[in-house]
Amino acid sequence: MIAWLAKLGFDTPRMLYAGRTAITACLAFMLAWMLGLEHPQWAGMTVWAATQPTRGQLLEKSLFRILGTISGTIVGVLLVLSMQIHPSFLVIGLTLWVGLCTWFGNLQRGFVAYSTVLAGYTAAMVSLLDSAHPDHVFALGADRFATVLTGVLTAAVIGYLLSPKVDANGLRRRLRDLLADLLERAAAPAGTITEDGDRDLLSRLAAIEEGLDPHAAGSIRSRREVRATRALLIAAIPALLRRRNGADIAADEITAERLRGAAQALRADDLAGTQAALALATQAAAFGPAPGLRDTLAALGTALAQWARPTDPLTPEPALPIVLHRDWTGAREAMIRAMGGLGLFGAFWLITGWSMGGYMMLGLSIMLSLMSTMENPAQFMRFVALGQVYGVLGALAARWLVWPLAENEFQLIVLTLPFILFGTLLVGHRRTVAASFDYNMVMLLLLQPHFPLTGSLITSITMGAAVVAAPLVAMMAYRIVYPVGLRRRLDTLLNAMLHDLSDLAADPAALNHREIWRARLYHRTLRLVRLSERFARANVEAMGASLALLNLGHAAMRCHEIEADPASSDSQRRAARAALGRLQNLRQKPQRAEQALAHLGQRLSGEDADLAQRAARGVSVLTPAFQTA
């Protein structure tokens, strides 16, 4: 049977998971109806929205869905009350609220971001679906919250009983293997290591970091473990980037031997032995010929100690703070796009008085807010539109072909269940999985199981057309207004890193917060790697760009130190000051920055001269990005 389904294109494990979710949605739907709630279908929609593959994720998303629903419902009620003063207040207020939620949601991560965006379009559901009856707004708000709570609790109880816990041991095993590979490469002579190996290690670091947030869900302990894991990943980057600078990480055999011992202990899951060997390697590096190696290994050892005992209060804090990348530019553009789209259509709705304008406005609220957090929303809109077509067809079939057979409201509920269960097939098949979620949501959104039946076929078709039009309009918005895609997100991320470098060069007090700058750069490095891997035509190689920016940042720091050092000569201070000035305008005039850094290198000696020359070479690495960004 399984082989036969696989031959037909079905993913059996995903289909079983979807079947369990569909049954849970049916139970929530029936329970909400039995409780006398006016929109029981919203409980079924909530189950599809809240379901998660593991217990921790399910519990956390359920909690944040409740919080987002509460805040969105309160705002939705206030918007309907304001509409009694003038209808335009509803449109203006909803536009501002969804725009602000979109902005905040794009600056946050995980289920917190989801809850924030949910608060935006929940206000739209409350205020738009029954805006013709403002006297019922409190009842509608209470009904919305009660149905969501019913769906969340049903999904949480059944999901908690049937869902597995997150595989934390698998994550730790992957990280141990990665760190062991890194330490072995650090112990090897530079001539024996290939560039592809370094790139593979950085890619594995980035992949682990990207998948950390789901492991943090569900408990405070999990969050501490993920924080310690992220600190360890950040601490591993300097050792990897140091290799790309052409240096032997372990330039003496004693340090190399102890690093190999630490790697062997890691593979044997002997964390105490790993820490001891790494501490000995750090001590040996202090007397070895490799400049800066001691600090790199010390930071790695501190992060490893915290990772081994994340909940121990005596464990030292990591050497570098954890500063996550936030896409301020993307958040601002998403807010402008959402507010512009809703404002324009809201004005059209007020002028024309189109009866289905509320459904279109609701669809746009969801499409322009929730989907803006995706890497390529314009591309995904095609699947959303297709799924909504499926949902409209399902709702029409239920309402006009099946529901007329019912003789009471209970039969309406029962006759709806096969359409909910049909979503299992769409989720399970590889060709329809991308569109399946929207089928499940739109089909239930358009069905109102009240007996006797009312309305006309034309009204149902018009309502469905308004719903389907929303993702099509949103797709146009994503393509025209600040077009979003992997290339643009890559350019935005690189721009943020360059902006940090410019600020660093311009800030006389930069030495006071160098660790924050380094931590942010390292996290953005991992993000840059993941984005560039998904975009085959990336205009700059991620590891090379990250190394170049790191060298330029260190050069800027060293220039500030030279300016503040009384022992520096006048010519060194002038060269350092000139280099800082050129770095502030690196994007506009990269050649002048390169010349200034090369000139600085001529005024210095030893590792300072090497740093300036590497920074000068880094400018040439970044120049192609300046030409296309």
C-alpha positions in Angstrom: 0.0 0.0 0.0 2.8 2.4 1.0 4.7 1.6 -2.2 1.6 2.1 -4.3 0.9 5.5 -2.7 4.6 6.5 -3.2 4.3 5.5 -6.9 1.3 7.8 -7.2 3.3 10.7 -5.8 2.1 10.7 -2.2 4.5 11.2 0.8 3.2 8.6 3.2 4.6 10.1 6.5 3.4 13.6 5.6 0.0 12.2 4.6 -0.4 10.5 7.9 0.5 13.7 9.7 -2.0 15.6 7.6 -4.6 13.0 8.2 -4.2 13.4 12.0 -4.4 17.2 11.6 -7.6 16.9 9.4 -9.3 14.7 12.0 -8.3 17.1 14.7 -9.8 20.0 12.6 -13.0 18.0 12.2 -13.2 17.5 16.0 -12.6 21.2 16.7 -15.2 22.1 14.1 -17.8 19.9 15.7 -16.9 20.9 19.2 -17.2 24.6 18.4 -20.6 24.0 16.8 -21.7 22.0 19.9 -20.7 24.9 22.1 -23.0 27.2 20.1 -20.3 29.3 18.5 -21.5 31.3 15.5 -18.4 30.6 13.3 -17.4 27.0 14.2 -15.4 26.7 11.0 -12.8 29.1 12.5 -11.9 26.4 15.0 -11.0 24.1 12.2 -9.0 26.8 10.5 -7.1 27.3 13.7 -6.1 23.7 13.9 -4.6 23.8 10.4 -2.7 27.0 11.4 -1.5 25.9 14.8 -0.4 22.3 14.0 3.3 21.6 14.4 5.4 18.4 14.1 6.8 18.5 17.7 5.4 19.1 21.1 7.5 22.1 22.0 6.7 23.9 18.7 3.0 23.1 19.0 2.7 24.4 22.6 4.7 27.6 21.8 2.8 28.4 18.6 -0.5 27.7 20.3 0.4 30.2 23.0 1.5 32.9 20.6 -1.6 32.3 18.5 -3.8 33.0 21.5 -1.8 36.2 22.3 -2.0 37.4 18.8 -5.7 36.7 18.6 -6.4 38.6 21.8 -4.6 41.7 20.7 -6.0 41.5 17.2 -9.5 41.0 18.4 -9.3 44.0 20.7 -8.1 46.3 17.9 -10.7 44.8 15.5 -13.5 45.7 17.9 -12.2 49.2 18.3 -12.0 49.6 14.5 -15.6 48.6 14.1 -16.7 51.1 16.8 -14.7 53.8 15.1 -16.5 53.0 11.8 -19.7 54.3 13.3 -18.1 57.8 13.3 -17.0 57.5 9.7 -16.3 54.4 7.5 -12.9 55.8 6.5 -11.7 55.4 10.1 -12.0 51.6 9.7 -9.8 51.6 6.5 -7.3 54.1 7.9 -7.0 52.3 11.3 -6.7 48.9 9.7 -4.1 50.1 7.3 -2.0 51.6 10.0 -2.4 48.5 12.3 -1.5 45.9 9.7 1.4 48.0 8.5 2.8 48.3 12.1 2.3 44.6 12.7 4.1 43.8 9.4 7.0 46.0 10.4 7.4 44.5 13.8 6.9 41.0 12.5 9.7 41.3 10.0 12.1 42.4 12.8 11.3 39.4 14.9 11.9 35.7 14.6 10.0 32.5 15.0 6.6 32.3 16.6 6.9 35.8 18.1 7.0 37.2 14.5 4.0 35.0 13.6 2.0 36.2 16.6 2.7 39.9 15.7 1.6 39.5 12.1 -1.4 37.4 13.2 -2.5 40.3 15.4 -2.7 42.4 12.3 -4.9 40.3 10.1 -7.0 39.1 13.1 -8.1 42.7 13.5 -9.1 42.5 9.8 -11.1 39.3 10.3 -13.1 40.8 13.2 -13.6 44.2 11.6 -14.3 43.2 8.0 -16.3 40.0 8.0 -19.3 41.6 9.7 -18.7 45.3 9.3 -22.4 45.8 8.2 -23.5 45.0 11.8 -21.4 47.1 14.1 -23.9 46.5 16.9 -22.8 42.8 16.9 -19.1 43.6 17.1 -18.6 42.5 20.7 -20.3 39.2 20.1 -18.2 38.7 16.9 -15.0 39.5 18.8 -15.9 37.1 21.6 -16.9 34.4 19.0 -13.6 34.9 17.2 -11.6 34.4 20.4 -13.7 31.5 21.5 -13.4 29.6 18.2 -9.6 30.2 18.1 -9.3 29.0 21.7 -11.3 25.9 20.9 -9.1 25.1 17.9 -5.9 25.8 19.8 -6.8 23.7 22.8 -8.0 20.8 20.6 -4.8 20.9 18.5 -2.7 21.2 21.6 -4.2 18.3 23.5 -4.3 15.9 20.6 -0.9 17.1 19.2 0.7 16.8 22.6 -0.4 13.2 23.0 0.7 12.1 19.5 3.6 14.4 18.6 7.2 13.5 19.4 9.6 15.6 21.3 12.3 17.5 19.3 15.4 15.5 18.7 17.9 17.5 20.7 20.5 14.7 20.6 20.6 14.8 16.8 21.4 18.5 16.9 24.2 18.0 19.4 25.6 15.1 17.5 25.8 17.2 14.2 27.4 20.0 16.1 30.0 17.7 17.7 30.9 16.3 14.3 31.2 19.7 12.8 33.5 21.1 15.6 35.6 17.9 15.5 36.1 18.5 11.7 36.9 22.2 12.4 39.6 21.3 15.0 41.2 18.7 12.8 41.4 21.2 10.0 42.8 23.8 12.4 45.6 21.3 13.3 46.5 20.5 9.7 49.2 22.5 7.8 47.7 25.2 5.5 49.0 23.5 2.3 47.0 20.3 3.1 43.6 22.0 3.3 41.4 22.8 0.3 39.2 25.9 0.0 36.1 23.7 -0.7 36.5 22.1 2.7 36.4 25.5 4.4 33.3 26.4 2.4 31.6 23.2 3.4 32.3 23.8 7.1 30.9 27.3 6.9 27.8 26.0 5.0 27.3 23.4 7.8 27.6 26.1 10.5 25.0 28.2 8.7 22.6 25.3 8.2 22.7 24.4 11.9 22.2 28.0 13.0 19.2 28.4 10.7 17.5 25.4 12.2 18.0 26.4 15.8 14.8 28.3 16.5 12.5 25.3 16.4 14.7 23.6 19.0 14.2 26.5 21.3 10.4 26.1 21.4 8.5 24.8 24.4 10.7 25.4 27.4 13.1 27.8 29.1 15.7 25.1 29.2 15.5 24.6 25.4 16.0 28.3 24.9 19.1 28.3 27.1 20.5 25.3 25.1 19.8 27.0 21.8 21.4 30.2 23.0 24.5 28.3 24.1 24.6 26.5 20.7 24.4 29.7 18.8 27.2 31.2 20.9 29.3 28.2 20.1 28.6 28.5 16.4 29.6 32.2 16.5 32.8 31.4 18.4 33.8 28.8 15.7 33.6 31.3 12.8 36.9 33.2 13.6 38.9 30.0 13.4 37.4 29.2 10.1 37.9 32.6 8.6 41.4 32.7 9.9 42.3 29.8 7.6 41.0 31.8 4.6 43.5 34.5 5.5 46.3 32.1 4.5 47.5 31.4 8.1 48.3 28.1 9.8 45.8 28.1 12.6 48.1 25.9 14.7 51.5 27.1 13.6 53.4 24.9 16.1 53.2 21.1 16.5 52.3 21.2 20.2 49.2 23.3 19.6 48.3 21.1 16.6 48.6 17.9 18.6 46.4 19.2 21.4 43.8 20.4 18.9 43.7 16.9 17.4 43.2 15.5 20.9 40.3 17.8 21.4 38.8 16.6 18.1 39.1 13.0 19.1 37.5 13.7 22.5 34.6 15.4 20.7 34.0 12.4 18.4 33.9 10.2 21.5 31.3 12.5 23.2 33.8 13.3 25.9 33.1 17.0 26.5 35.3 17.2 29.6 38.2 15.8 27.7 37.6 18.2 24.9 37.6 21.2 27.2 40.8 20.0 28.8 42.6 19.5 25.5 41.3 22.8 24.2 42.5 24.6 27.3 46.0 23.1 26.8 46.0 24.1 23.2 45.1 27.7 24.3 48.0 27.8 26.7 50.4 26.5 24.1 49.1 29.0 21.5 50.0 31.8 24.0 53.7 30.9 23.5 53.5 29.9 19.8 54.2 31.9 16.6 50.5 32.2 15.5 49.3 35.8 16.3 45.8 36.1 17.7 45.3 32.3 18.0 45.1 32.3 21.8 42.1 34.6 21.9 40.3 32.6 19.2 40.8 29.3 21.0 39.9 30.9 24.4 36.6 32.2 23.0 35.9 28.8 21.5 36.7 27.1 24.8 34.4 29.4 26.8 31.5 28.8 24.4 32.1 25.1 24.5 32.0 25.1 28.3 28.6 26.9 28.2 27.3 24.6 25.6 28.2 21.5 27.7 26.3 22.9 30.7 23.9 25.5 29.5 21.8 25.6 32.7 24.7 25.6 35.1 24.8 29.1 36.8 28.6 28.7 37.3 29.3 28.3 33.6 31.1 31.4 32.2 29.3 33.7 29.7 30.6 33.4 26.1 33.3 35.8 25.1 31.1 37.3 22.3 27.6 38.5 22.9 24.8 37.1 20.7 23.6 39.9 18.4 21.2 38.6 15.8 20.7 40.1 12.3 17.6 42.2 11.9 16.5 43.3 8.4 15.5 46.9 9.1 15.4 47.8 5.5 13.2 44.8 4.6 10.8 45.5 7.5 10.4 49.2 6.4 9.7 48.2 2.8 7.2 45.5 3.9 5.4 48.1 6.0 5.2 50.6 3.2 4.0 47.9 0.8 1.3 46.7 3.2 0.1 50.1 4.1 0.2 51.3 0.4 -1.7 48.3 -0.9 -4.4 48.3 1.8 -4.7 52.1 1.7 -5.3 52.1 -2.1 -7.8 49.3 -2.1 -9.5 50.7 1.0 -10.0 54.0 -0.8 -11.4 52.1 -3.8 -13.7 50.2 -1.5 -15.0 53.3 0.1 -15.6 55.0 -3.2 -17.4 52.1 -5.0 -19.0 50.5 -2.0 -18.3 47.0 -3.5 -20.2 44.4 -1.3 -17.3 41.9 -1.4 -14.6 44.5 -0.7 -14.3 43.3 2.9 -13.2 39.8 1.7 -10.7 41.4 -0.7 -9.4 43.7 2.1 -9.1 40.7 4.4 -7.1 38.7 1.8 -4.8 41.6 1.2 -4.2 42.0 4.9 -3.0 38.4 5.1 -1.1 38.3 1.9 0.8 41.6 2.4 1.7 40.9 6.0 2.2 37.2 6.7 3.8 36.4 3.3 6.2 39.4 3.5 8.3 37.3 6.0 9.1 34.8 3.3 12.3 34.9 1.3 10.5 35.1 -2.1 6.8 35.9 -1.5 6.1 36.8 -5.1 7.0 33.3 -6.3 5.1 31.7 -3.5 1.9 33.8 -4.3 1.4 31.5 -7.3 0.9 28.5 -5.0 -1.3 30.6 -2.7 -3.6 31.7 -5.5 -3.8 28.1 -6.8 -4.6 26.8 -3.3 -7.3 29.5 -2.9 -8.9 28.4 -6.2 -9.0 24.9 -4.8 -10.6 26.2 -1.6 -13.2 28.3 -3.5 -14.1 25.3 -5.6 -14.4 23.1 -2.5 -16.6 25.7 -0.8 -18.8 26.0 -3.8 -19.2 22.2 -4.2 -20.0 21.9 -0.5 -22.5 24.8 -0.4 -24.4 24.2 -3.7 -24.0 20.4 -4.3 -23.9 18.8 -0.9 -25.4 21.1 1.7 -28.9 21.2 -0.1 -29.2 17.5 0.9 -29.1 18.4 4.6 -32.3 18.7 6.6 -30.9 20.4 9.7 -27.8 22.1 10.9 -26.2 19.0 12.3 -26.3 17.4 8.9 -24.5 20.5 7.5 -21.7 20.0 9.9 -21.4 16.3 9.1 -21.5 16.9 5.3 -18.7 19.4 5.7 -16.3 16.8 7.2 -15.4 15.0 4.0 -14.2 18.4 2.5 -11.9 18.9 5.5 -10.6 15.4 5.2 -9.9 15.9 1.5 -7.2 18.3 2.5 -5.2 15.2 3.6 -4.7 14.2 0.0 -3.6 17.7 -1.1 -1.1 17.9 1.7 0.2 14.4 1.0 0.8 14.7 -2.7 4.1 16.3 -3.9 2.4 18.4 -6.6 -0.3 19.9 -4.4 1.4 20.3 -1.0 2.4 23.9 -1.7 -1.2 24.9 -2.3 -2.8 22.6 0.3 -2.8 25.0 3.2 -4.7 27.7 1.4 -7.3 25.1 0.3 -7.9 24.1 3.9 -8.2 27.7 5.1 -10.2 29.3 2.3 -12.7 26.4 2.0 -13.6 26.8 5.7 -13.5 30.6 5.6 -16.2 30.7 2.9 -18.5 28.1 4.5 -21.0 29.3 7.1 -23.0 26.3 8.4 -26.3 27.9 9.4 -29.6 26.3 8.7 -31.8 27.2 6.8 -29.4 28.0 4.0 -29.4 31.5 2.5 -27.6 33.4 -0.2 -27.3 32.8 -4.0 -24.8 31.1 -6.2 -23.8 34.4 -7.8 -23.0 35.8 -4.3 -20.9 32.8 -3.5 -19.0 33.0 -6.8 -18.4 36.7 -6.3 -17.2 36.2 -2.8 -14.8 33.5 -4.0 -13.5 35.7 -6.8 -12.8 38.4 -4.3 -10.8 36.0 -2.1 -8.8 34.7 -5.1 -8.1 38.2 -6.3 -6.2 39.1 -3.2 -3.1 36.9 -3.8 -3.0 38.0 -7.4 -3.0 41.6 -6.4 -0.5 40.9 -3.7 1.8 39.1 -6.2 1.7 42.3 -8.3 2.6 44.4 -5.3 5.5 42.1 -4.4 6.8 42.4 -8.0 6.4 46.2 -8.3 6.7 47.7 -4.9 10.2 47.0 -3.5 10.5 43.7 -5.4 11.3 40.9 -3.0 13.5 38.0 -3.8 16.7 36.2 -2.9 18.9 38.6 -4.9 17.4 41.6 -3.1 17.6 40.0 0.3 21.3 39.2 -0.4 22.0 42.8 -1.5 20.1 44.1 1.6 22.1 41.9 3.9 25.4 43.0 2.3 24.3 46.6 2.5 23.7 46.2 6.2 27.1 44.8 6.8 28.7 47.6 4.8 26.6 50.2 6.7 28.0 48.7 9.9 31.5 49.1 8.6 30.9 52.7 7.6 29.5 53.5 11.1 32.5 51.7 12.7 34.9 53.8 10.7 33.1 57.0 11.6 32.6 56.4 15.3 35.5 57.6 17.5 34.2 55.4 20.3 34.1 52.3 18.2 36.6 50.5 20.4 34.1 50.4 23.2 31.7 48.1 21.3 33.9 46.1 19.0 32.5 42.8 20.4 29.0 43.7 19.4 30.1 44.6 15.9 32.0 41.3 15.6 29.1 39.2 16.9 26.6 40.9 14.5 29.0 40.4 11.6 29.4 36.7 12.4 25.7 36.1 12.6 25.2 38.0 9.3 27.9 35.9 7.8 25.9 32.8 8.5 22.8 34.3 7.1 24.7 35.5 4.0 25.9 32.0 3.4 22.4 30.4 3.6 21.0 33.0 1.2 23.8 32.7 -1.3 23.4 28.9 -1.4 19.8 29.3 -2.4 20.7 31.8 -5.2 22.9 30.3 -7.8 23.7 33.7 -9.4 24.9 35.4 -6.2 27.0 38.4 -7.2 29.6 37.8 -4.4 30.9 34.6 -2.8 29.7 34.6 0.8 32.8 33.4 2.5 35.1 35.7 0.6 32.8 38.7 1.3 32.5 37.9 4.9 36.3 37.5 5.3 36.8 40.8 3.4 34.4 42.7 5.7 35.9 41.1 8.8 39.4 42.2 7.7 38.1 45.7 6.9 36.4 45.9 10.3 39.5 44.8 12.1 41.5 47.3 10.1 39.1 50.1 11.1 39.5 49.1 14.7 43.3 49.1 14.4 43.1 52.6 12.8 41.2 53.9 15.8 43.8 52.3 18.1 46.6 53.9 16.1 44.9 57.3 16.4 44.6 56.9 20.2 48.1 55.5 20.8 50.6 58.2 21.8 53.4 56.0 20.6 52.1 56.2 17.0 54.0 58.5 14.6 52.4 61.4 12.9 52.6 59.8 9.5 50.9 56.6 10.9 48.1 58.7 12.5 47.6 60.6 9.2 47.4 57.3 7.2 45.0 55.8 9.8 42.8 58.9 9.7 42.8 58.8 5.9 41.9 55.1 5.8 39.0 55.7 8.2 37.7 58.5 6.0 37.9 56.4 2.9 36.1 53.4 4.6 33.2 55.7 5.4 32.6 56.0 1.7 33.7 52.5 0.7 30.7 51.8 -1.5 31.0 55.1 -3.5 34.7 55.1 -3.9 36.2 51.6 -3.3 39.4 52.3 -5.3 40.3 55.2 -3.0 39.7 53.0 0.1 41.9 50.3 -1.3 44.7 52.9 -2.0 44.4 54.4 1.5 44.7 50.9 3.1 47.6 50.0 0.9 49.3 53.3 1.9 48.6 52.5 5.6 50.2 49.2 5.2 53.4 50.8 4.0 53.5 52.9 7.2 53.2 49.9 9.5 55.1 46.8 10.1 54.5 43.2 11.2 51.0 41.9 11.6 49.5 45.4 11.4 51.0 45.8 7.9 49.6 42.4 7.0 46.2 43.3 8.3 46.1 46.5 6.2 47.2 44.7 3.1 44.5 42.0 3.6 41.9 44.7 4.1 43.1 46.4 0.8 42.7 43.1 -1.0 39.3 42.7 0.6 38.0 45.9 -1.1 38.7 44.3 -4.5 36.7 41.2 -3.4 33.7 43.4 -2.6 33.9 45.7 -5.6 31.6 43.5 -7.9 28.9 43.7 -5.2 29.1 47.6 -5.3 28.5 47.5 -9.1 25.3 45.5 -8.9 23.8 46.2 -5.4 
